[in-house]
């Protein structure tokens, strides 16, 4: 993403062009996400992950050669982003479901927090190293480094062992009638409709990131607001992940959260406040601190939503429910990036980011006042497979993955 955002900004100098990266990431997920979820439920999740990682490595390798040859255009970068997003539409549900297959149920919340910790630790190192590498070398080197980074990941997938998914061979829900293709997808939609609290969680995630999504504008902040150029871009992109790592380490080392609804609303409000203040500051160091705070807040809500979804979803349907959730957590920030880029084009990056953060705070207030099921949400995860829900909690699903995604 360091290479993509800086490359587009270097070629166009346009804020709206940066926002279009978000659109190119969003549309393929909306088009293929549900089929990606069905694939994760029907096929071996490890093999799905191996295939998707290999394809993304091929895309990065192609970008390396094309950039060295001077043949890259904004349209080609958008096409590469769309290809990777299409692959992610199949990779994300498989990865999200596969992670649960390696975690004991009684340690699910702590394990998911550690998963976020590992992901965000890489997200800290990636942009920071990317910024330093870009300043010292060139864009082709970044694409080459990205391609090589898939090699250890593929190796890890060959050695990790997990419990087999408890899915019937027809891809339907265990104990239910055989379902295939579109019917299997519709089964998951009908299942989700019986769990209104999880639908609320998805909409909260979508709206919060739609309002406050603006990370693709960081090249503009680094260059025009903080005057740090490419050296500052890597640190700005890494800052949210630093906060996420600290929050993940804290969550993974403490007893499970009990007041899940309160934690989500507070996290959304804190996320909005930190983004709004970031849009107002002209201090690079304060900006880093505020971005780190936004990453920490986002991680708290991410882990809570993952726990809600993963503990309450049958394994046979976990891939499809993860895919439905992916439609929300991918489309929200990416459409938010497009909206922020368009607004920044006619006003300023400060106005675009600050207004989005304030709307996120308003969302938290509205949810707390108007959605009692979220306010009362409690999730208990005893060592057995039984999941006990508190008053008004509803039933299974509703989380966000690290962005991974």
Order of alpha helices (4+ residues) and beta strands (2+ residues): alpha-alpha-alpha-alpha-alpha-alpha-alpha-alpha-alpha-alpha-alpha-alpha-alpha-alpha-beta-beta
